[in-house]
Structure formats: structure tokens, C-alpha cells
Amino acid sequence: MTTMNIKVVDVTEIGDPQVLAMLQAFYSRSPMSIDKRIESLTKDGDGETAADKIRNAIKRYYVDYGHASIGECGGATVFVEGISMLAAKAIQDHPLYVGQECSTRYIDFKDQPFISTSQQSYAIGEELRDIYLKALPLAYDYALKHYPASVVVSSKIPRDQVVAAHERTCKAIAFDYCRGILPAGATTSVAWTASFRTFNDHLRHLAKHPLAEVRHLAAAIYAELSTRYQSSFKQQALYSGASPVEFYYNMNPEQIEASVQSYWCPDVETFIRSLFNGLPTPSTRKHPSDNTMYFHIRGALDFGSYRDLQRHRNGENKMPLLTTLLGPHKFYAEALRSMDESLSVRLARVMTMVNTLDEPLVDRQYVIPMGMRVPTHLTWSLGQLKYVLGLRTKTTVHPTLREYMWSVFDSLDFDPNNAQLKIVRDILRGVIDRSPHYATSDRGEQTIKERPSGTTNS
């Protein structure tokens, strides 16, 4: 009978993720126990730390990995600050992206720099900033009026804290309204955790991006990584020339009506029911059913909420070109008009300035407000569609994204005589939340709080 051996090796014990990757690589050529492997690599070199001994020993075996899969066994985290929303989306436009970004729904962007490509675009950006600053207090008052505490604050909040909780929630709702004014050139911060292979592949792809900012960013990140991890990245500058490769997805205005096309496997009806019986919640992200059917979803969504939708990478989500062609989402336009008609007029004038800006379409994106709608083209499995519908229709979600997901579900009616589709609708109906926007959402309570001393996770 064989003896099972389990050993957890933390990168902090080794001190270098490249070394950890090579320790894994040895398995491909030898079944030697990891304990014996570490012992064999550290038996020489007195006076060195264990990590140094392993690192120096590995150099005798392998200087460069020589196989891309080994680069998946080690990784790093890069923190990028002061980049535009467009550059952040370019980094995140990868199925293996893992990380975080500043939220326009919780952070006041009044002091954030806006990236521009010319003096004219800089002036447009500052005009948008002024509209944003004037709209924020109006949006807060608007939220206080339209979302009373009895609706948006849950019963879990102690009675003596309801007023404060309501104020925080209305402040967060004000950000939801005003983010539609912020230009895509507003700067943000992004954390990116990836394997060495993903960094290599995606940065080489971004080095050919049509935006100069993204090309420069890709080269800068690659340079930092190649300096830090010399065995994982070639010691040469990353090519950063523009490429004719099309990075953005675009669509004719006639094609933006919400639509869903489904593709099925044979005999799927019985299989669906057997898989989803007893799985009523959206908490399970992956199901065996992921390979039984796929949905091609088309529609239009404001760029601000598209940024949230894009974070779901279990499927295909084409990156749209941000333009003024589809106009603003009514959520932002109608609210601003109700708050202050003069600000609505000013914003319309800014859009005229954007449309006459003598710059390429890709560069105009920097000064286009994130409330403008963009075309969406998604391909999701049934499991992913169920997961996103359950997650992105909760009352804490931005109203424009909730309504988009409602329309996705409603579009499944396109073939009412399809028995298989009826089964899917029955499954998905159970995870959708159609409660009023922000109902008992406690939006103002969704934050990172310091835990009181002496407390632990329950």
C-alpha cells in the first residue's frame, strides 16, 4: 500500500515564485518527493538561506524555463496606478485576469487626474469634471428624495443607526448617477495577479494596442517584470508598435436590440433537469452543464456598467469601442435633466465638442462620458448565464446593469414554442431578483472596514 504525502509550500518559504515554479517543473521528469528534492538542492552552499540554495542549485539545471507551461506555475502581482479606465479595461480584457480596480460607485473622482491626448481634449475633460462636481450634491438630494430609508435600509440595521446608514446609502447612489458623467480618461488603479505565462502573453498582445497609453503601459510592466524575474522574461524591450489588428468590437445601431441565440447539445432536456434539480441558488459558478449549451447575447449597455459586466470572464466578452453613436443611457440622462436642466444642456454641448474633435475615434474615447452606451456581444454557457443572472440582478447592483440582465432573460422568449428553452427559463427565473432598485440594499454599508481589535472571522 502506498503512502500519501501532502506538503504545502508557500512562496514566502522559497522567497522567489520562479523557484517555486521550477520545483513544480521537476515533477515532469522525476517522481522524487518534494521533501527529498528540496533536501537535495539545499545540501550544499553553507551560509546561504534555503531559498538562495535552491535558487543557485536550479541554475545548474535550468536557466530559462524553455516551456511556456512552466511559466504557469509561478506568478506575481502588479499594482498599476494612474492609468485611464480604457487602459484598465485593456489589462482586464483577458480570460485569466485576476485582480481589483477602483470603483466609481464608491470613490469620489473629483480629484482624480483625467488623461487627455490634446489641449482640446483636456478642456473637454475639465468641463466634464465641473459638471460632475456640480451634479454630485444634487444627486445626493435626488437620492434622499427618491429612495427613502424605509426602502433602501434593511431591518438588520439598528434603529439608532438608520439615519446614518440612509445617508451613506444615498451618497453611494449619488455616485451611481454621476459616474455617467465621468470620462473614460479618468484615472484609476488596478491590481493584477497572473502567472508568468499570462503576463508574457497578454503584455505582448497589449504592446500592439491602438492606444499609445496601453502600448507604453505594456512595455513598462514588462520591463519591471523582466528586471525582477530574469529567468521568466527575456531581457529585451517589448515591441510596442501600433498594429492593424482590430482590438475593439463595434456594431451597427440597428443590431443593438437585446437578443439571445442558443446552441444546444442532443438530448439535452433530460440532462438539464438532472443537473439543476436541487441547485436553485446562483452561488455555484461552474456546473457540468457548462458544455451542454451556449448563448450568444447582444445588446447595448452604458460603458460604466459594461466595466462591471466585463469582469465576468468565463466566456467571451468582446471589448466595445466607446463612441457617442448610441447616445447616453436614459438612467443618467433623465436623472440629470430632473436635477438641473442647465447641467443637462451643458453636457449636450460637451458631446458636440467631442463629436467635432479632430482626433482618431480610439483617442476620442478618453473624453466620452461613461454613461454613453456601447454594443455588447457575449457568449456564455448555461452555467455562466445562471451565475451572472443571479449575481447581477441583486438590488446592490447598478440599476442599468440590472435592467440589462433582465432584458437578457426576457429575450429568451424569442422562441416560445421551444420546450428546451422553456426548461431553461424555468431554471433561470428562480435566480433573478426583480425587486425595486436598491431595495434594502444597504449600499452605503458595502465597504472595507477595519475589524475591531480582539475579533476574529466567524
C-alpha positions in Angstrom: 0.0 0.0 0.0 1.4 3.4 -1.0 1.9 6.2 1.5 0.3 9.5 0.5 2.4 12.6 1.1 1.0 16.1 1.1 3.2 19.2 1.6 2.1 22.8 1.3 4.9 25.0 0.1 4.3 28.7 0.5 6.1 31.1 -1.8 7.3 33.0 1.3 9.2 30.0 2.3 11.0 29.9 -1.0 11.3 33.6 -1.5 11.0 33.5 -5.3 8.0 32.4 -7.4 10.4 31.4 -10.2 12.0 28.9 -7.8 8.6 27.6 -6.8 7.7 27.1 -10.5 10.9 25.1 -11.1 10.3 22.9 -8.1 7.0 22.0 -9.8 8.7 21.5 -13.1 10.9 18.8 -11.7 7.8 16.6 -11.4 7.7 16.4 -15.2 11.0 14.5 -15.2 11.1 12.7 -11.9 8.7 11.4 -9.2 11.2 12.3 -6.5 9.4 13.5 -3.3 9.3 17.3 -2.8 10.9 16.8 0.6 13.9 14.9 -1.0 14.0 17.4 -3.8 14.4 20.4 -1.5 16.9 18.4 0.6 19.0 17.6 -2.5 19.0 21.2 -3.6 20.0 22.6 -0.2 22.7 20.2 0.9 25.5 22.4 -0.4 26.2 26.1 0.0 26.8 26.8 3.6 25.9 30.3 4.8 23.1 30.7 2.3 19.4 30.7 3.0 17.4 27.8 1.9 15.8 29.9 -0.8 19.2 31.0 -2.1 20.5 27.4 -2.1 17.5 26.3 -4.1 17.8 29.2 -6.5 21.5 28.6 -7.1 21.0 24.9 -7.5 18.3 25.3 -10.0 20.6 27.4 -12.2 22.6 24.2 -12.7 19.6 22.5 -14.1 17.8 25.2 -16.0 18.3 28.8 -16.5 15.4 29.6 -18.8 12.2 27.6 -18.5 12.1 26.7 -22.1 8.4 25.6 -22.0 5.6 28.1 -21.6 3.6 25.8 -19.3 6.2 26.1 -16.6 5.5 29.8 -16.6 2.0 29.0 -15.3 3.5 27.5 -12.1 4.9 30.9 -10.9 3.4 34.3 -10.9 3.4 37.8 -9.4 1.1 40.7 -8.6 1.4 44.0 -10.3 -0.1 47.2 -8.9 -0.7 49.9 -11.6 -1.8 53.4 -10.6 -2.7 56.5 -12.6 -4.0 54.8 -15.8 -7.2 55.5 -17.6 -10.4 53.5 -17.4 -9.6 52.4 -21.0 -6.1 51.1 -20.1 -7.6 49.3 -17.1 -10.1 47.6 -19.3 -7.4 46.6 -21.7 -5.5 44.9 -18.9 -8.6 43.1 -17.7 -9.6 42.0 -21.3 -8.2 38.5 -20.7 -10.0 35.4 -19.6 -7.4 34.7 -16.9 -7.3 38.2 -15.4 -7.5 38.2 -11.6 -7.4 41.5 -9.6 -9.2 44.6 -8.5 -9.9 48.1 -9.6 -11.1 51.4 -8.1 -14.8 51.6 -8.1 -16.6 54.6 -9.5 -19.6 53.5 -7.3 -17.8 54.2 -4.0 -15.0 56.6 -4.7 -15.3 60.4 -5.3 -13.4 61.0 -8.5 -13.4 64.8 -8.2 -9.6 65.0 -7.7 -8.6 62.2 -10.0 -6.5 63.3 -13.0 -8.1 62.8 -16.4 -5.9 61.6 -19.2 -6.2 63.5 -22.4 -4.4 63.5 -25.8 -4.5 67.2 -26.7 -5.2 70.6 -25.2 -8.7 70.5 -26.7 -9.5 67.1 -25.1 -8.0 68.3 -21.8 -10.5 71.2 -21.9 -13.4 68.8 -22.5 -12.3 66.6 -19.6 -12.2 69.6 -17.2 -15.6 70.7 -18.4 -16.9 67.2 -17.5 -15.2 67.4 -14.2 -17.0 70.7 -13.4 -20.4 69.2 -14.4 -19.6 66.1 -12.2 -18.8 68.3 -9.2 -22.0 70.3 -9.5 -24.1 67.2 -10.1 -22.9 65.3 -7.0 -24.7 67.3 -4.3 -27.8 67.4 -6.5 -27.7 63.7 -7.0 -27.4 63.2 -3.2 -30.5 65.3 -2.7 -32.2 63.4 -5.5 -31.4 60.1 -3.9 -32.7 61.3 -0.5 -36.0 62.2 -2.1 -36.5 59.1 -4.3 -35.0 56.4 -2.1 -36.4 56.8 1.5 -34.8 54.8 4.4 -37.9 52.6 4.6 -37.0 51.3 1.1 -33.2 51.1 0.9 -32.1 50.4 4.5 -32.7 46.8 5.7 -34.2 45.9 9.0 -30.8 44.4 10.1 -29.5 48.0 10.7 -30.1 49.1 14.4 -32.8 51.7 14.7 -30.4 54.3 16.1 -28.1 53.9 13.0 -30.8 54.0 10.3 -30.4 57.8 9.6 -26.6 57.5 9.2 -27.0 54.3 7.1 -29.5 56.0 4.9 -27.2 59.0 4.3 -24.3 56.7 3.4 -26.6 54.7 1.0 -27.8 57.9 -0.7 -24.2 59.1 -1.1 -23.4 55.8 -2.8 -26.4 56.2 -5.0 -25.3 59.7 -6.0 -22.0 58.2 -7.2 -24.1 55.7 -9.3 -25.9 58.6 -11.0 -22.8 60.8 -11.5 -20.4 58.2 -12.8 -22.2 58.5 -16.1 -20.6 62.0 -16.4 -17.0 60.8 -15.8 -14.9 60.5 -18.9 -13.2 57.2 -19.7 -9.9 59.1 -19.4 -10.5 59.4 -15.6 -7.6 57.7 -13.9 -7.9 54.6 -11.8 -5.7 52.0 -10.1 -5.6 48.3 -10.9 -4.1 45.3 -9.2 -3.3 42.4 -11.5 -2.3 38.9 -10.3 -1.2 36.5 -13.0 1.1 33.6 -13.9 4.4 34.5 -15.7 3.0 32.9 -18.8 -0.2 35.1 -18.7 1.9 38.2 -18.2 4.1 37.3 -21.1 1.2 36.5 -23.5 -1.1 39.4 -22.6 1.7 42.1 -22.4 2.9 41.1 -25.9 -0.7 41.4 -27.1 -1.1 44.8 -25.4 2.1 46.1 -27.0 0.2 46.3 -30.3 -2.8 48.1 -28.9 -4.1 51.1 -30.8 -3.9 53.3 -27.7 -0.4 54.7 -27.1 -1.1 54.7 -23.4 -1.7 51.0 -23.4 1.4 50.3 -25.5 3.6 52.3 -23.2 2.0 50.6 -20.1 2.6 47.1 -21.5 6.3 47.9 -22.2 6.7 49.5 -18.7 5.1 46.5 -16.9 7.2 44.1 -18.9 10.4 46.0 -18.1 9.6 45.8 -14.4 8.8 42.1 -14.5 11.9 41.2 -16.6 14.1 43.1 -14.1 12.6 41.3 -11.2 12.2 37.8 -12.7 15.1 37.4 -15.1 14.5 33.6 -15.7 11.0 34.2 -16.7 11.1 37.2 -19.1 13.5 37.8 -21.9 15.9 40.6 -21.3 14.9 42.8 -24.2 12.5 45.6 -24.7 8.9 44.7 -25.5 7.9 45.6 -29.0 5.4 48.5 -28.7 4.4 49.4 -32.2 0.8 50.0 -33.3 -0.8 47.2 -35.2 -3.6 46.9 -37.7 -5.1 44.1 -35.6 -8.6 45.1 -34.5 -8.9 45.3 -30.8 -12.4 46.8 -30.5 -15.8 45.3 -31.3 -18.4 47.6 -33.0 -21.9 47.1 -34.2 -24.4 48.9 -36.4 -27.1 50.8 -34.4 -29.8 48.5 -36.0 -28.3 45.5 -34.2 -28.4 46.7 -30.6 -31.8 45.4 -29.7 -31.4 42.8 -26.9 -31.2 39.3 -28.5 -30.2 35.8 -27.3 -29.4 32.9 -29.5 -28.9 29.5 -28.0 -27.0 26.5 -29.2 -27.9 23.0 -27.8 -26.4 19.6 -27.5 -28.5 16.5 -28.4 -30.9 15.1 -25.8 -30.2 18.0 -23.5 -33.6 18.3 -22.0 -33.3 15.4 -19.5 -29.7 16.3 -18.8 -30.6 19.9 -17.9 -33.3 18.8 -15.4 -31.0 16.2 -13.7 -28.2 18.8 -13.3 -30.2 21.7 -12.0 -32.6 19.9 -9.7 -31.5 20.9 -6.2 -29.3 23.8 -7.4 -31.6 26.8 -7.1 -29.0 29.3 -6.0 -26.6 31.4 -8.1 -23.7 30.6 -5.8 -22.3 27.8 -7.8 -20.3 29.3 -10.7 -19.4 26.2 -12.7 -21.6 23.3 -13.5 -21.1 20.2 -15.6 -23.8 21.7 -17.8 -21.4 24.3 -19.0 -20.8 22.3 -22.1 -24.4 21.4 -22.9 -25.4 24.8 -24.4 -24.2 28.3 -25.1 -25.9 31.6 -25.5 -24.9 34.4 -27.8 -26.1 37.7 -26.3 -26.3 41.0 -28.0 -27.5 44.4 -26.8 -26.4 47.8 -25.5 -25.2 48.9 -22.1 -23.6 52.1 -20.7 -19.8 51.8 -20.5 -19.8 52.3 -16.8 -21.9 49.1 -16.3 -20.1 47.3 -19.1 -17.0 47.7 -16.9 -18.8 45.5 -14.3 -20.0 43.0 -16.8 -16.6 42.7 -18.3 -15.3 41.2 -15.1 -17.2 38.0 -15.8 -14.6 36.2 -17.9 -15.9 32.7 -18.0 -16.9 33.1 -21.6 -16.4 35.5 -24.5 -17.0 39.2 -23.9 -15.9 41.4 -26.8 -14.4 44.8 -26.0 -16.5 47.6 -27.5 -15.3 50.8 -28.9 -16.7 53.7 -26.8 -18.4 56.3 -29.0 -21.3 58.7 -28.8 -23.2 56.8 -31.6 -25.7 55.0 -29.3 -26.2 58.0 -27.0 -26.4 58.1 -23.2 -28.3 55.6 -21.1 -31.7 57.1 -20.0 -30.9 56.4 -16.4 -28.2 59.1 -16.4 -29.9 61.4 -18.9 -33.3 61.6 -17.2 -31.9 61.9 -13.7 -29.6 64.8 -14.7 -32.4 66.5 -16.5 -34.6 66.2 -13.4 -31.8 67.5 -11.1 -30.7 70.5 -13.2 -31.8 71.2 -16.8 -28.8 73.5 -17.3 -26.3 70.8 -16.5 -28.1 68.5 -19.0 -27.7 71.3 -21.6 -24.0 71.7 -20.8 -23.4 68.0 -21.1 -25.1 68.0 -24.6 -22.7 70.9 -25.6 -19.8 68.8 -24.5 -20.9 65.9 -26.6 -21.0 68.3 -29.6 -17.4 69.2 -28.8 -16.4 65.5 -28.6 -18.1 64.7 -32.0 -16.1 67.5 -33.7 -12.8 66.7 -32.0 -10.1 66.3 -34.7 -8.7 63.0 -33.3 -9.0 59.3 -34.2 -12.0 57.5 -32.8 -9.9 55.4 -30.4 -8.4 58.6 -28.8 -11.8 60.3 -28.6 -12.7 57.6 -26.1 -10.8 59.5 -23.4 -13.3 62.3 -23.2 -16.5 60.3 -23.7 -18.6 60.0 -20.6 -19.1 56.5 -19.2 -22.9 57.0 -19.3 -22.7 56.5 -23.1 -24.0 53.2 -24.3 -21.8 50.7 -26.1 -22.7 47.5 -28.0 -22.3 44.2 -26.2 -21.6 40.8 -27.6 -21.3 37.9 -25.1 -21.0 34.2 -25.4 -21.9 32.4 -22.2 -22.6 28.8 -21.2 -25.8 28.0 -19.3 -23.9 27.7 -16.0 -22.3 31.1 -16.5 -25.6 32.7 -17.6 -27.3 31.4 -14.5 -24.5 32.6 -12.3 -24.4 36.1 -13.7 -28.2 36.5 -13.7 -28.3 35.6 -10.1 -25.4 37.9 -9.1 -26.1 40.9 -11.3 -29.8 41.3 -10.6 -29.3 41.8 -6.9 -30.5 45.1 -5.5 -26.9 46.2 -4.7 -26.1 46.1 -8.4 -26.1 49.3 -10.5 -29.7 49.8 -12.0 -28.5 49.9 -15.6 -26.8 46.5 -15.3 -29.8 45.0 -13.5 -32.1 46.1 -16.3 -29.7 44.8 -18.9 -29.7 41.4 -17.3 -33.5 41.5 -17.0 -33.6 42.1 -20.8 -31.3 39.2 -21.4 -33.7 36.9 -19.5 -36.7 38.4 -21.2 -35.1 37.9 -24.6 -35.3 34.1 -24.1 -38.9 34.5 -25.2 -37.8 34.7 -28.8 -39.0 31.1 -29.4 -41.9 30.4 -27.1 -42.6 27.0 -28.7 -39.2 25.7 -27.8 -39.7 23.1 -25.0 -36.0 23.1 -24.1 -35.9 26.9 -23.8 -38.9 26.8 -21.5 -37.0 24.5 -19.2 -34.1 26.9 -19.2 -36.4 29.8 -18.4 -37.9 27.9 -15.5 -34.4 27.3 -14.1 -33.2 30.9 -14.6 -36.4 32.5 -13.3 -35.6 31.2 -9.8 -32.4 33.2 -9.5 -33.5 36.6 -10.8 -34.3 39.4 -8.4 -36.7 41.9 -9.8 -37.1 43.9 -6.6 -37.1 47.7 -6.9 -33.6 49.2 -7.4 -31.6 49.5 -4.1 -34.4 47.8 -2.1 -32.9 47.0 1.4 -29.6 47.1 -0.4 -27.7 49.0 2.4 -25.4 50.3 -0.4 -23.6 52.5 2.0 -22.6 49.6 4.1 -20.7 47.8 1.3 -17.2 48.8 2.3 -13.9 47.6 3.7 -14.0 48.2 7.4 -11.2 47.7 10.0 -12.1 44.8 12.3 -12.2 45.8 16.0 -9.2 44.6 17.9 -9.7 41.2 19.5 -12.3 40.0 17.0 -11.8 37.1 14.5 -13.6 35.8 11.5 -16.7 33.8 12.5 
